[in-house]
Amino acid sequence: MPLSTIALQGAALRALYGLPRRMRRLIAGRPIRLDNQELALDAQLFLRAREMSKLPPLSSGTPAKARHDLLAGAQIAAGEPIQPVATRDLTINGSIPARLYTPDELPEGSPLLVYFHGGGFVIGSIETHDNTCRFLAKHARVRVLSVDYRLAPEHPFPNGVEDAIAAFKYAYANAADLGADPTAIAVGGDSAGGNLATVVSQVTTREGGPKPAFQLLLYPSADATKQTRSKELFAQGFFLTKDDMDWFMGHYATVEQDKQDPRYSPALAPDLSGLPPAYIATAGFDPLRDEGEAYAELLRKAGVPVVLSRQADLIHGYANLLAIGTRFREAMFEAAGVLRTGLEIGPKESLTGESAGE
C-alpha cells in the first residue's frame, strides 16, 4: 500500500475517533453485550471501520500477502513513532534481526524487556510492533529488545522457539553492550509472542538459569489442544477469528503431534514451579481469553506470583491500536506500569535456578 494511501486512511480513522461520542455510537451501532461484558466503544468502532473498509481476513490469502496487509494496517492504527526513544538495529548470533529501544535519559544498567511480536507465528515483525515497543520503553522506563524470530511456513515449529530462547540468552550474555542490568531482564510478547515468552521462561528455568526476572504476557496463546468456551463465543466478528487461528496453526505445526509439545502449548508443561513472576492480560472478546486465564491459574497453583488482568471490554490485538481512541492505550498503560514495578521490586540476586532455591 503506498505511503500516501496509508496516510490518508490513518487520517480518516483518526478523524472518525475525533467525532463526538454520540456520532461514534451511531456509526458503531448498538452496544454489543456478550458473556456479561460490554464491548468498548473504541473497539466496536474499530471493528465497524474494518467492516466498512471491506478488508479481507488475514487468513484469506498467502502468508506473504498477510504480512504485507498487517504491516499496512499497523502503520495506520499505531500512529506516528512515539518519541523520544532511540533505536539501534542489531543482529543476534549473526542471524536473528533485532532492534534495541532506549527511552530518553535512561541510565546504563537499566532493566530490559526482550519482546516477541504477535502474529500467529506466521506474520508480524519488528516493524509491525515498532510503536508497541516504543510505548513500553517510554512508559515502563526500560530498554526493549524486539526480536524478528523466524516465521512459518518457511520456518515451522520449533524454529521460532529456538530463536526466542537464543535471543534471551544473547541479552543476558551481552547485557553490558545493551546497557542492561543482567539481573533485571524480562521477557514479553503479545499473542504468539506471549506464547514464546512463556516457553522461554519454562525452558530457561528447567535448565537451571539464567532465567527471566519477569514475564509480560499480553493475551498469550497457551494451549492449542483445547476447545474453550471463548473460542466458541468469539469465533467470528471480533478481529481474530477461528479461521485465522486454524490458518496460523496449519502453517506453524508440521504434524498434529506438535500441538502436544509444551514448547507449542506451554500450559501442558508438567512442571511450572519456579517460573518468573508474570503479568497476564486477556481481552474479554478474544478467542484466546480462556486459555490465557487457565494458564494464569496453573501458575498460581504452582506457586508462581501472577497478576491476571482481564480487559473485559477489549478485543485481541489491542497492543497495536495505540493511535485510535483512548481505551487501548489505557490497557497498555496498565501493562507498562506493572512491568516497571515488577522489574524494580523483583529479586536482584543471581537469576539461576540454584539461587532461587530450586
Disulfide bonds with the S-S distance in Angstrom:
none
